[in-house]
Amino acid sequence: MAISIKTINDNITKAGGLNYRIIGVFSQDTAPKDAVTAAKVITQGNPCVSRALFAMASDKDVPAVYVGQETFKETCWAAPGWFGYTAFPPNVEQMFSSDSPNPQHWGLKKSMAICRETFDDMGKITPPGKYIVMRALSEAGDDAGSLLSILCFGNTAQ
């Protein structure tokens, strides 16, 4: 017997003592009518999909977000690579490394060489379907599509 989306949500929320909503990542063949692009959620600054996901996790009024090939003109330039729709841009390590010449880098890796190695080690990312839909599990029914992964946001106490 399959476990319901509601049961998954309730069990993880309780076990993790989570204060943020859990986000489910689903694959669908059609663009969902009840979801928006990241640019509709993040209207100021970099329209990064991860920023939209955190907004959704922390605010029950933020709707589901979806991506597909035609939505990337509205997102950050690395998003198509993260979702597997294109290869990563050749200079992507400049955004993530501490020794980057780019003054807006995020400093998530010690060096550009380590960053490049990480991207190379990930290998090819293949999109699981025409659209990837991210929605709060608490609002997803068992008919939401194929559940691919679960994103949980927390803090050190969680």
PyMOL commands that set and color helices and strands:
alter all, ss='L'
color gray80, all
select helices_A, chain A and resi 5-16+38-41+49-58+69-74+79-82+93-96+112-122+137-139
alter helices_A, ss='H'
color red, helices_A
select strands_A, chain A and resi 23-28+35-36+64-68+131-136+146-151
alter strands_A, ss='S'
color yellow, strands_A
deselect
rebuild
show_as cartoon
